[in-house]
Amino acid sequence: MTNPKIGIIVGSTRPSRIGPSIADWLQKQLKTPHLDVDVIDLAQIDLPLLDEIAMPSDGHYELEHTKNWSRLIQGYQGFVLLFPQYNWGYPAPLKNALDCLYSEWRGKPVLD
């Protein structure tokens, strides 16, 4: 049986961000022999802005980057969202990454 997997999603893509270094520190703090923790950096994922023709709730993805994102997210049992506050809200790349998918998030705990 494999260990549960938690993904730390770095929600900012700005060049001057400090999120990746915080995510690396957090990964070391959370990782145990019975829990796998990975950093998922949205700057490396590089998702286009909502470019699928169908609604995500239909679950019919035509574009390869969306299919890859879906497969990646399906492999985790929970997430930590790590992001800076932009004008009292969360960054657009994080909103886009969440909105690109639908059922892949269902039933998975999220900490922000």
N, CA, C and O atoms as a printed pandas DataFrame, in Angstrom:
     atom_number atom_name residue_name chain_id  residue_number  x_coord  y_coord  z_coord
0              1         N          MET        A               1    0.849   -1.183    0.000
1              2        CA          MET        A               1    0.000    0.000    0.000
2              3         C          MET        A               1    0.894    1.245    0.000
3              4         O          MET        A               1    1.898    1.293    0.711
4              5         N          THR        A               2    0.531    2.227   -0.782
5              6        CA          THR        A               2    1.341    3.438   -0.879
6              7         C          THR        A               2    0.908    4.460    0.163
7              8         O          THR        A               2   -0.217    4.434    0.662
8              9         N          ASN        A               3    1.820    5.346    0.472
9             10        CA          ASN        A               3    1.529    6.421    1.422
10            11         C          ASN        A               3    0.553    7.422    0.817
11            12         O          ASN        A               3    0.547    7.622   -0.398
12            13         N          PRO        A               4   -0.277    8.055    1.652
13            14        CA          PRO        A               4   -1.089    9.161    1.161
14            15         C          PRO        A               4   -0.172   10.271    0.645
15            16         O          PRO        A               4    0.935   10.466    1.147
16            17         N          LYS        A               5   -0.656   10.992   -0.368
17            18        CA          LYS        A               5    0.125   12.072   -0.958
18            19         C          LYS        A               5   -0.580   13.408   -0.751
19            20         O          LYS        A               5   -1.776   13.548   -1.008
20            21         N          ILE        A               6    0.183   14.375   -0.286
21            22        CA          ILE        A               6   -0.298   15.742   -0.113
22            23         C          ILE        A               6    0.480   16.625   -1.084
23            24         O          ILE        A               6    1.699   16.502   -1.196
24            25         N          GLY        A               7   -0.211   17.502   -1.775
25            26        CA          GLY        A               7    0.434   18.435   -2.687
26            27         C          GLY        A               7    0.406   19.844   -2.114
27            28         O          GLY        A               7   -0.648   20.345   -1.724
28            29         N          ILE        A               8    1.564   20.475   -2.067
29            30        CA          ILE        A               8    1.644   21.889   -1.683
30            31         C          ILE        A               8    1.631   22.681   -2.979
31            32         O          ILE        A               8    2.600   22.646   -3.737
32            33         N          ILE        A               9    0.548   23.393   -3.240
33            34        CA          ILE        A               9    0.417   24.150   -4.483
34            35         C          ILE        A               9    0.895   25.578   -4.254
35            36         O          ILE        A               9    0.303   26.327   -3.477
36            37         N          VAL        A              10    1.980   25.946   -4.946
37            38        CA          VAL        A              10    2.501   27.320   -4.895
38            39         C          VAL        A              10    1.660   28.136   -5.874
39            40         O          VAL        A              10    1.741   27.943   -7.087
40            41         N          GLY        A              11    0.846   29.057   -5.331
41            42        CA          GLY        A              11   -0.169   29.739   -6.114
42            43         C          GLY        A              11    0.235   31.031   -6.780
43            44         O          GLY        A              11   -0.590   31.648   -7.454
44            45         N          SER        A              12    1.455   31.464   -6.621
45            46        CA          SER        A              12    1.915   32.686   -7.273
46            47         C          SER        A              12    2.917   32.328   -8.365
47            48         O          SER        A              12    3.686   31.376   -8.227
48            49         N          THR        A              13    2.901   33.092   -9.442
49            50        CA          THR        A              13    3.848   32.859  -10.539
50            51         C          THR        A              13    4.744   34.071  -10.778
51            52         O          THR        A              13    5.480   34.111  -11.765
52            53         N          ARG        A              14    4.690   35.041   -9.900
53            54        CA          ARG        A              14    5.511   36.246  -10.067
54            55         C          ARG        A              14    6.998   35.913   -9.984
55            56         O          ARG        A              14    7.393   35.035   -9.217
56            57         N          PRO        A              15    7.822   36.605  -10.765
57            58        CA          PRO        A              15    9.268   36.339  -10.732
58            59         C          PRO        A              15    9.904   36.597   -9.363
59            60         O          PRO        A              15   10.867   35.920   -9.005
60            61         N          SER        A              16    9.399   37.542   -8.603
61            62        CA          SER        A              16   10.015   37.903   -7.322
62            63         C          SER        A              16    9.392   37.182   -6.123
63            64         O          SER        A              16    9.609   37.598   -4.985
64            65         N          ARG        A              17    8.653   36.151   -6.343
65            66        CA          ARG        A              17    7.934   35.451   -5.275
66            67         C          ARG        A              17    8.866   34.692   -4.341
67            68         O          ARG        A              17    9.977   34.318   -4.716
68            69         N          ILE        A              18    8.397   34.472   -3.124
69            70        CA          ILE        A              18    9.166   33.689   -2.157
70            71         C          ILE        A              18    8.469   32.359   -1.846
71            72         O          ILE        A              18    8.947   31.575   -1.026
72            73         N          GLY        A              19    7.342   32.119   -2.508
73            74        CA          GLY        A              19    6.566   30.907   -2.263
74            75         C          GLY        A              19    7.333   29.611   -2.397
75            76         O          GLY        A              19    7.172   28.735   -1.547
76            77         N          PRO        A              20    8.176   29.434   -3.435
77            78        CA          PRO        A              20    8.889   28.161   -3.558
78            79         C          PRO        A              20    9.791   27.846   -2.361
79            80         O          PRO        A              20    9.876   26.690   -1.947
80            81         N          SER        A              21   10.453   28.839   -1.808
81            82        CA          SER        A              21   11.324   28.565   -0.656
82            83         C          SER        A              21   10.488   28.220    0.585
83            84         O          SER        A              21   10.886   27.374    1.386
84            85         N          ILE        A              22    9.347   28.864    0.740
85            86        CA          ILE        A              22    8.454   28.524    1.853
86            87         C          ILE        A              22    7.881   27.119    1.653
87            88         O          ILE        A              22    7.773   26.349    2.607
88            89         N          ALA        A              23    7.516   26.790    0.414
89            90        CA          ALA        A              23    6.974   25.460    0.113
90            91         C          ALA        A              23    8.006   24.372    0.395
91            92         O          ALA        A              23    7.658   23.314    0.921
92            93         N          ASP        A              24    9.263   24.617    0.054
93            94        CA          ASP        A              24   10.312   23.636    0.336
94            95         C          ASP        A              24   10.460   23.414    1.839
95            96         O          ASP        A              24   10.602   22.280    2.296
96            97         N          TRP        A              25   10.426   24.508    2.603
97            98        CA          TRP        A              25   10.511   24.397    4.062
98            99         C          TRP        A              25    9.308   23.612    4.597
99           100         O          TRP        A              25    9.466   22.709    5.418
100          101         N          LEU        A              26    8.113   23.962    4.127
101          102        CA          LEU        A              26    6.893   23.302    4.588
102          103         C          LEU        A              26    6.903   21.819    4.230
103          104         O          LEU        A              26    6.472   20.985    5.026
104          105         N          GLN        A              27    7.386   21.493    3.051
105          106        CA          GLN        A              27    7.479   20.098    2.635
106          107         C          GLN        A              27    8.329   19.296    3.621
107          108         O          GLN        A              27    7.958   18.185    4.001
108          109         N          LYS        A              28    9.456   19.848    4.031
109          110        CA          LYS        A              28   10.321   19.162    4.991
110          111         C          LYS        A              28    9.642   18.994    6.344
111          112         O          LYS        A              28    9.867   17.999    7.032
112          113         N          GLN        A              29    8.809   19.963    6.730
113          114        CA          GLN        A              29    8.125   19.885    8.019
114          115         C          GLN        A              29    7.005   18.849    8.011
115          116         O          GLN        A              29    6.760   18.195    9.025
116          117         N          LEU        A              30    6.330   18.696    6.887
117          118        CA          LEU        A              30    5.163   17.809    6.812
118          119         C          LEU        A              30    5.498   16.364    6.472
119          120         O          LEU        A              30    4.756   15.454    6.841
120          121         N          LYS        A              31    6.594   16.145    5.782
121          122        CA          LYS        A              31    6.932   14.807    5.301
122          123         C          LYS        A              31    7.262   13.878    6.472
123          124         O          LYS        A              31    8.027   14.228    7.371
124          125         N          THR        A              32    6.668   12.696    6.435
125          126        CA          THR        A              32    6.929   11.652    7.428
126          127         C          THR        A              32    7.119   10.336    6.672
127          128         O          THR        A              32    6.894   10.286    5.463
128          129         N          PRO        A              33    7.529    9.271    7.366
129          130        CA          PRO        A              33    7.639    7.972    6.689
130          131         C          PRO        A              33    6.290    7.456    6.152
131          132         O          PRO        A              33    6.253    6.575    5.293
132          133         N          HIS        A              34    5.189    8.015    6.666
133          134        CA          HIS        A              34    3.869    7.532    6.269
134          135         C          HIS        A              34    3.076    8.544    5.437
135          136         O          HIS        A              34    1.891    8.341    5.174
136          137         N          LEU        A              35    3.732    9.630    5.025
137          138        CA          LEU        A              35    3.060   10.670    4.254
138          139         C          LEU        A              35    4.031   11.249    3.229
139          140         O          LEU        A              35    5.110   11.722    3.587
140          141         N          ASP        A              36    3.650   11.209    1.974
141          142        CA          ASP        A              36    4.451   11.814    0.907
142          143         C          ASP        A              36    3.933   13.224    0.653
143          144         O          ASP        A              36    2.724   13.440    0.563
144          145         N          VAL        A              37    4.842   14.174    0.540
145          146        CA          VAL        A              37    4.475   15.573    0.327
146          147         C          VAL        A              37    5.285   16.107   -0.851
147          148         O          VAL        A              37    6.515   16.047   -0.844
148          149         N          ASP        A              38    4.595   16.624   -1.855
149          150        CA          ASP        A              38    5.239   17.175   -3.042
150          151         C          ASP        A              38    4.894   18.650   -3.193
151          152         O          ASP        A              38    3.831   19.102   -2.768
152          153         N          VAL        A              39    5.805   19.387   -3.801
153          154        CA          VAL        A              39    5.550   20.785   -4.148
154          155         C          VAL        A              39    5.074   20.822   -5.591
155          156         O          VAL        A              39    5.710   20.254   -6.479
156          157         N          ILE        A              40    3.946   21.496   -5.820
157          158        CA          ILE        A              40    3.387   21.689   -7.162
158          159         C          ILE        A              40    3.447   23.185   -7.446
159          160         O          ILE        A              40    2.670   23.961   -6.889
160          161         N          ASP        A              41    4.358   23.581   -8.302
161          162        CA          ASP        A              41    4.598   25.001   -8.586
162          163         C          ASP        A              41    3.841   25.413   -9.845
163          164         O          ASP        A              41    4.148   24.942  -10.941
164          165         N          LEU        A              42    2.855   26.290   -9.687
165          166        CA          LEU        A              42    2.056   26.704  -10.838
166          167         C          LEU        A              42    2.878   27.432  -11.894
167          168         O          LEU        A              42    2.478   27.458  -13.058
168          169         N          ALA        A              43    3.994   28.014  -11.534
169          170        CA          ALA        A              43    4.863   28.647  -12.533
170          171         C          ALA        A              43    5.452   27.592  -13.471
171          172         O          ALA        A              43    5.692   27.868  -14.647
172          173         N          GLN        A              44    5.681   26.399  -12.956
173          174        CA          GLN        A              44    6.205   25.319  -13.792
174          175         C          GLN        A              44    5.094   24.602  -14.553
175          176         O          GLN        A              44    5.316   24.102  -15.656
176          177         N          ILE        A              45    3.913   24.553  -13.973
177          178        CA          ILE        A              45    2.767   23.914  -14.638
178          179         C          ILE        A              45    2.340   24.745  -15.847
179          180         O          ILE        A              45    2.037   24.193  -16.905
180          181         N          ASP        A              46    2.316   26.062  -15.696
181          182        CA          ASP        A              46    2.051   27.009  -16.792
182          183         C          ASP        A              46    0.742   26.724  -17.532
183          184         O          ASP        A              46    0.737   26.491  -18.741
184          185         N          LEU        A              47   -0.358   26.746  -16.792
185          186        CA          LEU        A              47   -1.672   26.516  -17.400
186          187         C          LEU        A              47   -2.169   27.767  -18.120
187          188         O          LEU        A              47   -2.119   28.860  -17.555
188          189         N          PRO        A              48   -2.647   27.625  -19.354
189          190        CA          PRO        A              48   -3.281   28.765  -20.021
190          191         C          PRO        A              48   -4.582   29.130  -19.298
191          192         O          PRO        A              48   -5.100   28.346  -18.503
192          193         N          LEU        A              49   -5.089   30.297  -19.576
193          194        CA          LEU        A              49   -6.303   30.787  -18.924
194          195         C          LEU        A              49   -7.546   30.140  -19.537
195          196         O          LEU        A              49   -7.932   30.462  -20.661
196          197         N          LEU        A              50   -8.162   29.236  -18.797
197          198        CA          LEU        A              50   -9.446   28.610  -19.143
198          199         C          LEU        A              50   -9.671   28.467  -20.650
199          200         O          LEU        A              50  -10.543   29.125  -21.217
200          201         N          ASP        A              51   -8.887   27.613  -21.290
201          202        CA          ASP        A              51   -8.956   27.492  -22.744
202          203         C          ASP        A              51   -9.651   26.229  -23.247
203          204         O          ASP        A              51   -9.641   25.963  -24.449
204          205         N          GLU        A              52  -10.252   25.453  -22.357
205          206        CA          GLU        A              52  -11.023   24.284  -22.787
206          207         C          GLU        A              52  -12.379   24.735  -23.328
207          208         O          GLU        A              52  -12.962   25.699  -22.832
208          209         N          ILE        A              53  -12.863   24.051  -24.319
209          210        CA          ILE        A              53  -14.165   24.395  -24.906
210          211         C          ILE        A              53  -15.309   24.022  -23.962
211          212         O          ILE        A              53  -16.228   24.811  -23.748
212          213         N          ALA        A              54  -15.244   22.811  -23.399
213          214        CA          ALA        A              54  -16.305   22.327  -22.508
214          215         C          ALA        A              54  -16.094   22.854  -21.090
215          216         O          ALA        A              54  -14.987   23.235  -20.710
216          217         N          MET        A              55  -17.162   22.865  -20.331
217          218        CA          MET        A              55  -17.090   23.245  -18.919
218          219         C          MET        A              55  -16.328   22.168  -18.154
219          220         O          MET        A              55  -16.485   20.983  -18.449
220          221         N          PRO        A              56  -15.502   22.552  -17.173
221          222        CA          PRO        A              56  -14.763   21.542  -16.393
222          223         C          PRO        A              56  -15.679   20.522  -15.712
223          224         O          PRO        A              56  -15.291   19.368  -15.530
224          225         N          SER        A              57  -16.878   20.937  -15.337
225          226        CA          SER        A              57  -17.791   20.009  -14.664
226          227         C          SER        A              57  -18.230   18.871  -15.581
227          228         O          SER        A              57  -18.709   17.845  -15.097
228          229         N          ASP        A              58  -18.076   19.032  -16.905
229          230        CA          ASP        A              58  -18.386   17.949  -17.844
230          231         C          ASP        A              58  -17.326   16.853  -17.813
231          232         O          ASP        A              58  -17.597   15.711  -18.183
232          233         N          GLY        A              59  -16.113   17.205  -17.370
233          234        CA          GLY        A              59  -15.027   16.229  -17.300
234          235         C          GLY        A              59  -14.490   15.809  -18.652
235          236         O          GLY        A              59  -13.783   14.805  -18.750
236          237         N          HIS        A              60  -14.808   16.552  -19.690
237          238        CA          HIS        A              60  -14.338   16.227  -21.040
238          239         C          HIS        A              60  -13.233   17.209  -21.422
239          240         O          HIS        A              60  -13.502   18.320  -21.878
240          241         N          TYR        A              61  -11.996   16.784  -21.229
241          242        CA          TYR        A              61  -10.852   17.645  -21.524
242          243         C          TYR        A              61  -10.277   17.266  -22.878
243          244         O          TYR        A              61  -10.039   16.089  -23.148
244          245         N          GLU        A              62  -10.057   18.248  -23.720
245          246        CA          GLU        A              62   -9.502   18.002  -25.046
246          247         C          GLU        A              62   -8.025   18.364  -25.131
247          248         O          GLU        A              62   -7.296   17.786  -25.937
248          249         N          LEU        A              63   -7.579   19.295  -24.326
249          250        CA          LEU        A              63   -6.215   19.810  -24.436
250          251         C          LEU        A              63   -5.266   19.025  -23.528
251          252         O          LEU        A              63   -5.602   18.682  -22.394
252          253         N          GLU        A              64   -4.086   18.756  -24.051
253          254        CA          GLU        A              64   -3.130   17.912  -23.335
254          255         C          GLU        A              64   -2.714   18.498  -21.994
255          256         O          GLU        A              64   -2.555   17.759  -21.022
256          257         N          HIS        A              65   -2.535   19.831  -21.925
257          258        CA          HIS        A              65   -2.113   20.413  -20.649
258          259         C          HIS        A              65   -3.187   20.247  -19.570
259          260         O          HIS        A              65   -2.856   20.097  -18.393
260          261         N          THR        A              66   -4.460   20.271  -19.952
261          262        CA          THR        A              66   -5.530   20.052  -18.985
262          263         C          THR        A              66   -5.573   18.588  -18.556
263          264         O          THR        A              66   -5.776   18.292  -17.379
264          265         N          LYS        A              67   -5.385   17.686  -19.491
265          266        CA          LYS        A              67   -5.349   16.259  -19.157
266          267         C          LYS        A              67   -4.196   15.966  -18.201
267          268         O          LYS        A              67   -4.356   15.207  -17.245
268          269         N          ASN        A              68   -3.040   16.564  -18.455
269          270        CA          ASN        A              68   -1.882   16.372  -17.572
270          271         C          ASN        A              68   -2.155   16.928  -16.185
271          272         O          ASN        A              68   -1.823   16.293  -15.184
272          273         N          TRP        A              69   -2.758   18.112  -16.120
273          274        CA          TRP        A              69   -3.105   18.735  -14.838
274          275         C          TRP        A              69   -4.098   17.848  -14.088
275          276         O          TRP        A              69   -3.961   17.648  -12.881
276          277         N          SER        A              70   -5.079   17.327  -14.784
277          278        CA          SER        A              70   -6.068   16.440  -14.171
278          279         C          SER        A              70   -5.404   15.196  -13.587
279          280         O          SER        A              70   -5.677   14.827  -12.444
280          281         N          ARG        A              71   -4.542   14.552  -14.355
281          282        CA          ARG        A              71   -3.856   13.345  -13.864
282          283         C          ARG        A              71   -3.002   13.656  -12.638
283          284         O          ARG        A              71   -2.965   12.879  -11.684
284          285         N          LEU        A              72   -2.316   14.799  -12.672
285          286        CA          LEU        A              72   -1.480   15.182  -11.535
286          287         C          LEU        A              72   -2.324   15.347  -10.275
287          288         O          LEU        A              72   -1.993   14.783   -9.232
288          289         N          ILE        A              73   -3.398   16.104  -10.361
289          290        CA          ILE        A              73   -4.248   16.383   -9.200
290          291         C          ILE        A              73   -4.941   15.117   -8.697
291          292         O          ILE        A              73   -5.117   14.953   -7.489
292          293         N          GLN        A              74   -5.330   14.232   -9.590
293          294        CA          GLN        A              74   -5.973   12.977   -9.174
294          295         C          GLN        A              74   -5.064   12.116   -8.307
295          296         O          GLN        A              74   -5.550   11.278   -7.547
296          297         N          GLY        A              75   -3.757   12.310   -8.410
297          298        CA          GLY        A              75   -2.812   11.495   -7.661
298          299         C          GLY        A              75   -2.616   11.914   -6.217
299          300         O          GLY        A              75   -1.818   11.302   -5.507
300          301         N          TYR        A              76   -3.325   12.946   -5.761
301          302        CA          TYR        A              76   -3.159   13.456   -4.395
302          303         C          TYR        A              76   -4.439   13.279   -3.598
303          304         O          TYR        A              76   -5.544   13.321   -4.139
304          305         N          GLN        A              77   -4.259   13.078   -2.283
305          306        CA          GLN        A              77   -5.403   12.918   -1.384
306          307         C          GLN        A              77   -5.768   14.218   -0.669
307          308         O          GLN        A              77   -6.823   14.298   -0.039
308          309         N          GLY        A              78   -4.926   15.218   -0.757
309          310        CA          GLY        A              78   -5.204   16.506   -0.115
310          311         C          GLY        A              78   -4.178   17.531   -0.553
311          312         O          GLY        A              78   -3.173   17.200   -1.181
312          313         N          PHE        A              79   -4.454   18.801   -0.206
313          314        CA          PHE        A              79   -3.613   19.897   -0.687
314          315         C          PHE        A              79   -3.427   20.975    0.372
315          316         O          PHE        A              79   -4.282   21.200    1.228
316          317         N          VAL        A              80   -2.279   21.627    0.278
317          318        CA          VAL        A              80   -2.024   22.866    0.997
318          319         C          VAL        A              80   -1.856   23.924   -0.083
319          320         O          VAL        A              80   -1.003   23.790   -0.959
320          321         N          LEU        A              81   -2.668   24.979   -0.023
321          322        CA          LEU        A              81   -2.542   26.087   -0.972
322          323         C          LEU        A              81   -1.667   27.152   -0.330
323          324         O          LEU        A              81   -2.008   27.700    0.718
324          325         N          LEU        A              82   -0.552   27.437   -0.958
325          326        CA          LEU        A              82    0.403   28.417   -0.447
326          327         C          LEU        A              82    0.421   29.588   -1.415
327          328         O          LEU        A              82    0.865   29.456   -2.556
328          329         N          PHE        A              83   -0.068   30.743   -0.949
329          330        CA          PHE        A              83   -0.170   31.879   -1.861
330          331         C          PHE        A              83   -0.137   33.191   -1.101
331          332         O          PHE        A              83   -0.521   33.248    0.068
332          333         N          PRO        A              84    0.323   34.251   -1.766
333          334        CA          PRO        A              84    0.285   35.578   -1.164
334          335         C          PRO        A              84   -1.100   36.189   -1.363
335          336         O          PRO        A              84   -1.867   35.761   -2.226
336          337         N          GLN        A              85   -1.390   37.157   -0.578
337          338        CA          GLN        A              85   -2.647   37.891   -0.715
338          339         C          GLN        A              85   -2.431   39.023   -1.707
339          340         O          GLN        A              85   -1.548   39.861   -1.526
340          341         N          TYR        A              86   -3.242   39.042   -2.755
341          342        CA          TYR        A              86   -3.185   40.113   -3.755
342          343         C          TYR        A              86   -4.474   40.916   -3.654
343          344         O          TYR        A              86   -5.543   40.400   -3.979
344          345         N          ASN        A              87   -4.400   42.141   -3.221
345          346        CA          ASN        A              87   -5.579   43.015   -3.130
346          347         C          ASN        A              87   -6.734   42.330   -2.401
347          348         O          ASN        A              87   -7.877   42.376   -2.856
348          349         N          TRP        A              88   -6.433   41.702   -1.280
349          350        CA          TRP        A              88   -7.400   41.019   -0.413
350          351         C          TRP        A              88   -7.980   39.755   -1.035
351          352         O          TRP        A              88   -9.048   39.294   -0.630
352          353         N          GLY        A              89   -7.288   39.200   -2.004
353          354        CA          GLY        A              89   -7.751   37.962   -2.617
354          355         C          GLY        A              89   -6.584   37.066   -2.971
355          356         O          GLY        A              89   -5.430   37.388   -2.689
356          357         N          TYR        A              90   -6.889   35.947   -3.587
357          358        CA          TYR        A              90   -5.813   35.042   -3.988
358          359         C          TYR        A              90   -5.461   35.285   -5.457
359          360         O          TYR        A              90   -6.276   35.819   -6.209
360          361         N          PRO        A              91   -4.243   34.894   -5.870
361          362        CA          PRO        A              91   -3.754   35.224   -7.208
362          363         C          PRO        A              91   -4.524   34.530   -8.334
363          364         O          PRO        A              91   -5.042   33.426   -8.168
364          365         N          ALA        A              92   -4.583   35.201   -9.469
365          366        CA          ALA        A              92   -5.278   34.684  -10.652
366          367         C          ALA        A              92   -4.755   33.320  -11.109
367          368         O          ALA        A              92   -5.570   32.479  -11.487
368          369         N          PRO        A              93   -3.438   33.047  -11.097
369          370        CA          PRO        A              93   -2.989   31.716  -11.529
370          371         C          PRO        A              93   -3.553   30.590  -10.657
371          372         O          PRO        A              93   -3.822   29.499  -11.159
372          373         N          LEU        A              94   -3.731   30.841   -9.370
373          374        CA          LEU        A              94   -4.308   29.835   -8.488
374          375         C          LEU        A              94   -5.791   29.647   -8.808
375          376         O          LEU        A              94   -6.261   28.513   -8.900
376          377         N          LYS        A              95   -6.518   30.723   -8.975
377          378        CA          LYS        A              95   -7.941   30.646   -9.331
378          379         C          LYS        A              95   -8.113   29.870  -10.637
379          380         O          LYS        A              95   -8.990   29.013  -10.748
380          381         N          ASN        A              96   -7.277   30.174  -11.614
381          382        CA          ASN        A              96   -7.327   29.486  -12.891
382          383         C          ASN        A              96   -7.049   27.993  -12.729
383          384         O          ASN        A              96   -7.757   27.161  -13.298
384          385         N          ALA        A              97   -6.018   27.654  -11.955
385          386        CA          ALA        A              97   -5.655   26.250  -11.749
386          387         C          ALA        A              97   -6.791   25.477  -11.081
387          388         O          ALA        A              97   -7.049   24.324  -11.424
388          389         N          LEU        A              98   -7.460   26.111  -10.136
389          390        CA          LEU        A              98   -8.593   25.462   -9.470
390          391         C          LEU        A              98   -9.775   25.318  -10.418
391          392         O          LEU        A              98  -10.440   24.282  -10.436
392          393         N          ASP        A              99  -10.037   26.360  -11.206
393          394        CA          ASP        A              99  -11.202   26.363  -12.088
394          395         C          ASP        A              99  -11.040   25.511  -13.338
395          396         O          ASP        A              99  -12.036   25.189  -13.986
396          397         N          CYS        A             100   -9.818   25.137  -13.693
397          398        CA          CYS        A             100   -9.587   24.290  -14.875
398          399         C          CYS        A             100  -10.149   22.886  -14.687
399          400         O          CYS        A             100  -10.447   22.193  -15.660
400          401         N          LEU        A             101  -10.292   22.473  -13.435
401          402        CA          LEU        A             101  -10.765   21.130  -13.119
402          403         C          LEU        A             101  -12.027   21.224  -12.270
403          404         O          LEU        A             101  -12.406   22.306  -11.823
404          405         N          TYR        A             102  -12.669   20.092  -12.054
405          406        CA          TYR        A             102  -13.883   20.100  -11.234
406          407         C          TYR        A             102  -13.909   18.882  -10.301
407          408         O          TYR        A             102  -13.658   19.007   -9.103
408          409         N          SER        A             103  -14.211   17.725  -10.852
409          410        CA          SER        A             103  -14.381   16.539   -9.992
410          411         C          SER        A             103  -13.064   16.106   -9.342
411          412         O          SER        A             103  -13.087   15.419   -8.321
412          413         N          GLU        A             104  -11.940   16.483   -9.901
413          414        CA          GLU        A             104  -10.650   16.102   -9.337
414          415         C          GLU        A             104  -10.448   16.645   -7.924
415          416         O          GLU        A             104   -9.682   16.075   -7.147
416          417         N          TRP        A             105  -11.122   17.733   -7.588
417          418        CA          TRP        A             105  -11.005   18.351   -6.263
418          419         C          TRP        A             105  -11.988   17.756   -5.251
419          420         O          TRP        A             105  -11.793   17.892   -4.043
420          421         N          ARG        A             106  -13.024   17.108   -5.731
421          422        CA          ARG        A             106  -14.114   16.655   -4.872
422          423         C          ARG        A             106  -13.641   15.729   -3.752
423          424         O          ARG        A             106  -12.938   14.747   -3.993
424          425         N          GLY        A             107  -14.037   16.058   -2.531
425          426        CA          GLY        A             107  -13.774   15.220   -1.377
426          427         C          GLY        A             107  -12.343   15.273   -0.845
427          428         O          GLY        A             107  -11.992   14.527    0.069
428          429         N          LYS        A             108  -11.526   16.145   -1.409
429          430        CA          LYS        A             108  -10.134   16.226   -0.953
430          431         C          LYS        A             108   -9.967   17.424   -0.027
431          432         O          LYS        A             108  -10.355   18.538   -0.377
432          433         N          PRO        A             109   -9.393   17.201    1.148
433          434        CA          PRO        A             109   -9.209   18.325    2.072
434          435         C          PRO        A             109   -8.183   19.323    1.534
435          436         O          PRO        A             109   -7.214   18.958    0.868
436          437         N          VAL        A             110   -8.434   20.593    1.850
437          438        CA          VAL        A             110   -7.548   21.683    1.416
438          439         C          VAL        A             110   -7.286   22.584    2.607
439          440         O          VAL        A             110   -8.205   22.945    3.342
440          441         N          LEU        A             111   -6.026   22.943    2.792
441          442        CA          LEU        A             111   -5.614   23.889    3.812
442          443         C          LEU        A             111   -5.029   25.090    3.110
443          444         O          LEU        A             111   -4.196   24.942    2.216
444          445         N          ASP        A             112   -5.451   26.275    3.500
445          446        CA          ASP        A             112   -4.826   27.476    2.917
446          447         C          ASP        A             112   -4.328   28.389    4.001
447          448         O          ASP        A             112   -3.773   29.449    3.709
